[in-house]
Every structure is written in C-alpha cells, then in structure tokens.
Amino acid sequence: VKRNADSIVDSIQAEDLGQFPDQNVAESLQRISGVAISRENGEGSKLTIRGFGPKFNVVQLNERTIATTDASRSLDFQLLPSELIAGAEVSKSAMAKTPEGSVGAYVNIKTARPLNKPGFQAAASVKTKYNDLTDDYSPKFSGIVSNTFLDDKFGVLLGFSRDQSTNRIDLVETKLWDQVAANKITGDIYNEQGQVVTPDSLWYPGRYQFTLAQEERERTGANVTLEFAQTEDITHTIDYLYSDFS
C-alpha cells in the first residue's frame, strides 16, 4: 500500500491486527510511525497524529463519516472492535480525492469485502482474560463468514463480535494543599538530608484520599456487506455496521 500510494500513506492490515493483542483499532494504529493514542481506563480511545490531537484528524469508516461520542469530531475508537476491521490507512499528506479538514492526517478504516476473497471464507476466535484485582474473567468471541455466488459476481459477508470486561481503578491523591507558619510546629524541622532547618512556613496536604472504582464494559459489534460486480469497473456495495458500547 505504501509503495503504490501517490502520497505519504501508512497502513495496517487484518493480518497485522490479528497478530497483536489489541483491544480495538486505535491500539493497532499506534504501531504506525507518528501515531499516538490516548487511553480511557487502559483501553485505546483517540488518535494523535504528528502531534495534532484527535479533533485535528478526519476519521472515516469505508470513506463515510460515523458518529462520535462527544461534541467534537474526534472519533472514540472504543466503538470499533478490531475483529470487524480489514485494515486502515493513514494519509499524512493532502490529496484532492481525500476529505478536507485534517491537519494531522486523514484516516480511513475499512471493513472486509466478500469479493476481495472469492469463495467460502470463515474465521472465528474465542479468548478470555483473568483480572486478579476484580477476581473476574473477561470473555471475548468473534466470527466472520463470507461467500460468493454467480461466478464470484455477488458476495455476502457477516461479522459479529462480543466482549465484556470488568476493570478496577485504584487511586491515591492529595488535594487542597495549605500553608502553616513554622513557629506553630512543635519540635525540630528536618530537611531530606536530616539537617535541622528553620523555614518561615510549611506546605502540607489538606486532603489525602483513596478512591476505588469498578467499571463494567460491554461491547457488541456486527457488520453485513453485500457486493455485486456488475462489470469489471462497476461494483455496487451495501454496508451495515452496528456498534453498541456500554
């Protein structure tokens, strides 16, 4: 893809996605040069490309805009399970054929196409992980199946992914620092070297708190693709993507 591109393009394909234990597409894209991600409770969330934050990048799915989870145009990649993605391309230089508005890069995420691999194709995966902090298992399973008909002119593809996890977040922090006069403290005051010092005042933490949060995540994704190759130059495609992330 990089060799044949007319501009500066980086890409990652389904074979790469399957070789890494990535939870979603953002975690796979961070392996591309110049791409960094932010995380939400340990899971990849949004892209920063060449130092430009998420709102400076244009992200599309099959060259179409999809909904975001906040008021900006920055896409939250937690919505897209990597099992349903065939690849992604990151265009770092502008071209007339790509949508305008990206300062960092234009990212196009692609789902699988049945006519790209004619005949019957099927793949499935089942995995789980154990978290000793939550004392719970997190199952994950996915599957994709496709087939072509009419001398490989018509194709149907179905994909499904489902995972759930329980995470625990432990936090220790100090807030509301305050100041006290040193002459109000009984006894000697020592510095880190063990020497007695006489400062005018001391800062101390006014609040020292512990928090513990437990989060349950459920993500369900499905896609359906129908393709009809009318001629060698004309192909009609219908895509449907369903994503629910709680």
VOPAGU-2260 file (C-alpha; in pm, 1 decimal, decimal comma):
REM VOPAGU-2260
SITE   aa  ch    i         X         Y         Z
SITE  VAL   A    0       0,0       0,0       0,0
SITE  LYS   A    1     278,1     242,6      90,9
SITE  ARG   A    2     473,6     159,2    -223,6
SITE  ASN   A    3     179,4     215,8    -457,8
SITE  ALA   A    4      39,0     527,1    -287,4
SITE  ASP   A    5      58,2     864,3    -461,1
SITE  SER   A    6     112,8    1041,8    -128,9
SITE  ILE   A    7     259,8     971,5     215,6
SITE  VAL   A    8      47,2     682,7     343,4
SITE  ASP   A    9      87,8     431,1     624,5
SITE  SER   A   10    -141,0     132,4     661,2
SITE  ILE   A   11    -214,7    -167,7     876,7
SITE  GLN   A   12    -395,2    -476,6     750,1
SITE  ALA   A   13    -606,8    -753,6     900,3
SITE  GLU   A   14    -304,6    -984,4     922,3
SITE  ASP   A   15    -129,9    -727,2    1142,7
SITE  LEU   A   16    -442,3    -672,6    1352,8
SITE  GLY   A   17    -463,6   -1044,1    1426,8
SITE  GLN   A   18    -100,8   -1077,6    1536,2
SITE  PHE   A   19    -125,6    -833,3    1826,7
SITE  PRO   A   20    -340,2    -849,4    2142,8
SITE  ASP   A   21    -505,1    -514,9    2063,9
SITE  GLN   A   22    -844,7    -436,9    2212,4
SITE  ASN   A   23    -953,3    -206,5    1929,0
SITE  VAL   A   24    -835,1     -35,3    1611,5
SITE  ALA   A   25    -670,0     257,7    1790,8
SITE  GLU   A   26    -428,4      25,7    1970,2
SITE  SER   A   27    -333,5    -126,1    1634,3
SITE  LEU   A   28    -288,3     212,5    1467,6
SITE  GLN   A   29     -44,5     326,6    1736,3
SITE  ARG   A   30     209,9      89,1    1580,4
SITE  ILE   A   31     228,9     323,5    1278,9
SITE  SER   A   32     501,7     588,5    1281,6
SITE  GLY   A   33     377,9     926,3    1402,3
SITE  VAL   A   34      56,8     787,6    1555,4
SITE  ALA   A   35      -1,5     806,6    1931,3
SITE  ILE   A   36    -316,9     730,1    2126,9
SITE  SER   A   37    -488,9     836,1    2446,4
SITE  ARG   A   38    -642,3     574,2    2674,3
SITE  GLU   A   39    -962,9     552,1    2872,6
SITE  ASN   A   40    -912,2     329,1    3176,9
SITE  GLY   A   41    -645,1     130,2    2997,5
SITE  GLU   A   42    -810,3      94,7    2655,8
SITE  GLY   A   43    -709,4     288,9    2345,3
SITE  SER   A   44    -951,5     572,4    2277,5
SITE  LYS   A   45    -843,9     855,1    2044,3
SITE  LEU   A   46    -565,6     930,3    1796,0
SITE  THR   A   47    -294,2    1194,4    1799,7
SITE  ILE   A   48    -106,8    1206,7    1468,8
SITE  ARG   A   49     217,2    1400,2    1415,8
SITE  GLY   A   50     148,3    1587,9    1739,9
SITE  PHE   A   51    -202,6    1702,4    1640,7
SITE  GLY   A   52    -481,7    1596,0    1876,0
SITE  PRO   A   53    -794,5    1395,6    1788,7
SITE  LYS   A   54   -1001,5    1695,0    1673,6
SITE  PHE   A   55    -741,6    1781,3    1407,9
SITE  ASN   A   56    -776,5    1447,1    1228,5
SITE  VAL   A   57   -1050,9    1324,4     996,1
SITE  VAL   A   58   -1152,4     961,7    1056,7
SITE  GLN   A   59   -1397,2     775,2     834,8
SITE  LEU   A   60   -1523,9     420,0     801,4
SITE  ASN   A   61   -1527,6     297,9     441,5
SITE  GLU   A   62   -1489,6     663,3     339,3
SITE  ARG   A   63   -1803,1     761,2     532,5
SITE  THR   A   64   -1835,4     972,0     845,4
SITE  ILE   A   65   -1961,7     793,7    1157,5
SITE  ALA   A   66   -2098,7     933,3    1481,6
SITE  THR   A   67   -1872,6    1039,3    1768,3
SITE  THR   A   68   -1929,5    1011,3    2141,9
SITE  ASP   A   69   -1883,4    1381,0    2226,7
SITE  ALA   A   70   -1944,5    1725,3    2079,0
SITE  SER   A   71   -1623,4    1731,5    1874,8
SITE  ARG   A   72   -1536,4    1539,9    1558,4
SITE  SER   A   73   -1278,0    1322,0    1736,7
SITE  LEU   A   74   -1375,4     956,7    1698,0
SITE  ASP   A   75   -1367,3     728,6    2000,8
SITE  PHE   A   76   -1215,0     404,2    1872,6
SITE  GLN   A   77   -1356,1     206,0    2164,1
SITE  LEU   A   78   -1666,8     173,9    1946,1
SITE  LEU   A   79   -1489,6     -37,1    1683,1
SITE  PRO   A   80   -1370,6    -388,6    1769,1
SITE  SER   A   81   -1060,8    -482,5    1573,6
SITE  GLU   A   82   -1210,2    -820,5    1471,2
SITE  LEU   A   83   -1452,0    -649,8    1229,3
SITE  ILE   A   84   -1186,3    -438,4    1056,9
SITE  ALA   A   85    -996,9    -541,1     743,6
SITE  GLY   A   86    -741,9    -260,9     768,3
SITE  ALA   A   87    -684,6     111,3     797,6
SITE  GLU   A   88    -490,3     370,8     600,6
SITE  VAL   A   89    -339,4     690,0     742,5
SITE  SER   A   90    -282,7     958,7     477,7
SITE  LYS   A   91     -40,2    1217,3     613,3
SITE  SER   A   92     -42,2    1444,1     306,4
SITE  ALA   A   93    -349,3    1600,6     148,2
SITE  MET   A   94    -484,7    1495,7    -190,9
SITE  ALA   A   95    -778,0    1620,0    -394,7
SITE  LYS   A   96    -964,8    1290,0    -351,9
SITE  THR   A   97    -947,3    1285,7      29,8
SITE  PRO   A   98   -1185,2    1487,9     253,7
SITE  GLU   A   99   -1060,7    1829,3     358,6
SITE  GLY   A  100   -1018,2    1946,3     716,1
SITE  SER   A  101    -741,8    1725,1     852,8
SITE  VAL   A  102    -430,8    1893,7     986,2
SITE  GLY   A  103    -276,2    1577,9    1131,1
SITE  ALA   A  104    -393,9    1305,2     892,3
SITE  TYR   A  105    -690,1    1151,0     714,3
SITE  VAL   A  106    -770,1     800,3     843,3
SITE  ASN   A  107    -989,6     559,2     650,3
SITE  ILE   A  108   -1092,1     239,3     832,0
SITE  LYS   A  109   -1201,4     -45,2     606,1
SITE  THR   A  110   -1423,2    -342,3     673,6
SITE  ALA   A  111   -1389,0    -672,4     488,1
SITE  ARG   A  112   -1529,7    -720,3     137,5
SITE  PRO   A  113   -1654,3   -1063,9      20,1
SITE  LEU   A  114   -1537,5   -1013,7    -341,4
SITE  ASN   A  115   -1181,4    -943,0    -227,8
SITE  LYS   A  116   -1151,6   -1311,2    -132,4
SITE  PRO   A  117   -1390,9   -1511,6    -352,0
SITE  GLY   A  118   -1536,6   -1839,5    -235,0
SITE  PHE   A  119   -1633,8   -1951,6     112,8
SITE  GLN   A  120   -1427,1   -1791,6     389,5
SITE  ALA   A  121   -1470,7   -1820,0     767,2
SITE  ALA   A  122   -1273,3   -1726,1    1076,4
SITE  ALA   A  123   -1350,6   -1722,1    1447,9
SITE  SER   A  124   -1175,3   -1651,2    1774,9
SITE  VAL   A  125   -1252,6   -1710,3    2141,9
SITE  LYS   A  126   -1042,3   -1569,3    2423,2
SITE  THR   A  127   -1066,9   -1467,5    2785,5
SITE  LYS   A  128    -852,1   -1295,9    3043,7
SITE  TYR   A  129    -849,3   -1305,2    3422,0
SITE  ASN   A  130    -808,6    -993,1    3635,2
SITE  ASP   A  131    -691,8   -1070,3    3989,5
SITE  LEU   A  132    -790,2    -722,3    4113,4
SITE  THR   A  133   -1156,1    -772,9    4020,8
SITE  ASP   A  134   -1142,8   -1152,2    4061,6
SITE  ASP   A  135   -1336,2   -1186,6    3739,0
SITE  TYR   A  136   -1297,8   -1324,6    3385,3
SITE  SER   A  137   -1345,5   -1116,6    3071,0
SITE  PRO   A  138   -1469,6   -1331,0    2778,7
SITE  LYS   A  139   -1444,8   -1225,0    2415,5
SITE  PHE   A  140   -1555,2   -1401,9    2099,4
SITE  SER   A  141   -1592,8   -1304,7    1735,6
SITE  GLY   A  142   -1660,7   -1459,6    1397,9
SITE  ILE   A  143   -1676,6   -1363,1    1032,1
SITE  VAL   A  144   -1806,4   -1562,9     734,9
SITE  SER   A  145   -1840,0   -1477,7     366,6
SITE  ASN   A  146   -1926,8   -1648,2      39,0
SITE  THR   A  147   -1958,1   -1554,4    -328,6
SITE  PHE   A  148   -2211,0   -1665,3    -590,9
SITE  LEU   A  149   -2293,9   -1616,8    -960,5
SITE  ASP   A  150   -1936,8   -1684,3   -1075,8
SITE  ASP   A  151   -1797,0   -1464,3    -796,5
SITE  LYS   A  152   -2002,6   -1162,6    -906,0
SITE  PHE   A  153   -2220,8   -1149,7    -593,2
SITE  GLY   A  154   -2088,6   -1175,8    -238,2
SITE  VAL   A  155   -2228,6   -1176,3     116,3
SITE  LEU   A  156   -2032,0   -1120,8     437,8
SITE  LEU   A  157   -2147,1   -1141,1     801,6
SITE  GLY   A  158   -1937,6   -1045,8    1102,5
SITE  PHE   A  159   -2003,8   -1041,3    1477,1
SITE  SER   A  160   -1802,3    -951,2    1784,4
SITE  ARG   A  161   -1888,1    -951,5    2153,3
SITE  ASP   A  162   -1674,3    -886,0    2459,6
SITE  GLN   A  163   -1724,6    -783,0    2819,9
SITE  SER   A  164   -1477,4    -693,4    3089,7
SITE  THR   A  165   -1459,6    -576,7    3449,2
SITE  ASN   A  166   -1188,1    -329,9    3545,8
SITE  ARG   A  167   -1083,3    -187,7    3879,3
SITE  ILE   A  168    -914,8     151,4    3916,0
SITE  ASP   A  169    -730,6     232,5    4241,8
SITE  LEU   A  170    -629,1     593,6    4305,8
SITE  VAL   A  171    -437,6     774,3    4579,6
SITE  GLU   A  172    -415,2    1152,8    4565,0
SITE  THR   A  173    -368,3    1468,2    4768,7
SITE  LYS   A  174    -572,7    1782,4    4719,0
SITE  LEU   A  175    -614,1    2129,5    4867,4
SITE  TRP   A  176    -258,3    2198,5    4980,2
SITE  ASP   A  177    -234,1    2459,9    5257,4
SITE  GLN   A  178      32,1    2663,1    5436,3
SITE  VAL   A  179     117,3    2682,4    5806,8
SITE  ALA   A  180     365,0    2904,3    5992,2
SITE  ALA   A  181     675,4    2712,1    6103,9
SITE  ASN   A  182     667,1    2864,7    6454,4
SITE  LYS   A  183     339,6    2685,2    6519,7
SITE  ILE   A  184     505,3    2344,3    6484,5
SITE  THR   A  185     639,7    2174,2    6796,8
SITE  GLY   A  186     988,9    2024,0    6772,6
SITE  ASP   A  187    1264,3    2044,7    6511,6
SITE  ILE   A  188    1206,2    2053,5    6136,5
SITE  TYR   A  189    1441,8    1843,3    5922,7
SITE  ASN   A  190    1517,1    1853,8    5552,0
SITE  GLU   A  191    1577,9    1545,4    5333,3
SITE  GLN   A  192    1943,8    1536,4    5439,3
SITE  GLY   A  193    1848,0    1515,8    5805,8
SITE  GLN   A  194    1959,9    1871,4    5885,5
SITE  VAL   A  195    1759,0    2098,6    6114,1
SITE  VAL   A  196    1609,0    2391,9    5920,0
SITE  THR   A  197    1405,2    2697,1    6021,0
SITE  PRO   A  198    1169,5    2787,9    5734,4
SITE  ASP   A  199     912,3    3065,8    5764,4
SITE  SER   A  200     626,4    2836,6    5663,8
SITE  LEU   A  201     546,5    2482,1    5553,7
SITE  TRP   A  202     310,5    2338,5    5294,2
SITE  TYR   A  203     103,8    2035,4    5386,2
SITE  PRO   A  204    -168,2    1831,2    5211,4
SITE  GLY   A  205    -509,3    1936,4    5331,7
SITE  ARG   A  206    -676,8    1624,9    5194,8
SITE  TYR   A  207    -534,7    1277,7    5142,6
SITE  GLN   A  208    -784,3    1044,1    4982,1
SITE  PHE   A  209    -815,7     692,9    4844,5
SITE  THR   A  210   -1067,5     602,8    4575,7
SITE  LEU   A  211   -1164,4     271,6    4420,2
SITE  ALA   A  212   -1382,4     241,5    4112,4
SITE  GLN   A  213   -1503,7     -73,9    3942,8
SITE  GLU   A  214   -1614,2     -49,4    3581,8
SITE  GLU   A  215   -1802,9    -299,6    3369,0
SITE  ARG   A  216   -1774,0    -276,7    2990,3
SITE  GLU   A  217   -1980,4    -446,9    2722,9
SITE  ARG   A  218   -1918,4    -406,9    2350,3
SITE  THR   A  219   -2120,9    -565,7    2070,6
SITE  GLY   A  220   -2042,7    -516,1    1705,2
SITE  ALA   A  221   -2183,1    -658,7    1382,6
SITE  ASN   A  222   -2148,5    -584,3    1015,4
SITE  VAL   A  223   -2317,0    -703,1     697,3
SITE  THR   A  224   -2179,4    -643,1     347,6
SITE  LEU   A  225   -2342,4    -719,1      13,6
SITE  GLU   A  226   -2147,5    -675,5    -310,3
SITE  PHE   A  227   -2246,3    -709,7    -673,9
SITE  ALA   A  228   -1990,0    -671,7    -951,7
SITE  GLN   A  229   -2196,2    -551,2   -1246,4
SITE  THR   A  230   -1886,0    -521,2   -1464,9
SITE  GLU   A  231   -1511,2    -521,4   -1408,7
SITE  ASP   A  232   -1530,7    -144,3   -1346,8
SITE  ILE   A  233   -1865,8    -111,6   -1163,6
SITE  THR   A  234   -1934,2    -270,6    -822,7
SITE  HIS   A  235   -2237,3    -199,8    -606,5
SITE  THR   A  236   -2183,5    -228,7    -229,8
SITE  ILE   A  237   -2421,8    -217,1      65,9
SITE  ASP   A  238   -2267,0    -187,2     412,7
SITE  TYR   A  239   -2433,7    -207,9     752,0
SITE  LEU   A  240   -2243,3    -159,1    1077,1
SITE  TYR   A  241   -2391,1    -199,2    1426,1
SITE  SER   A  242   -2197,1     -99,2    1734,3
SITE  ASP   A  243   -2308,0     -79,0    2097,1
SITE  PHE   A  244   -2058,1      11,2    2369,1
SITE  SER   A  245   -2169,5      48,0    2731,6
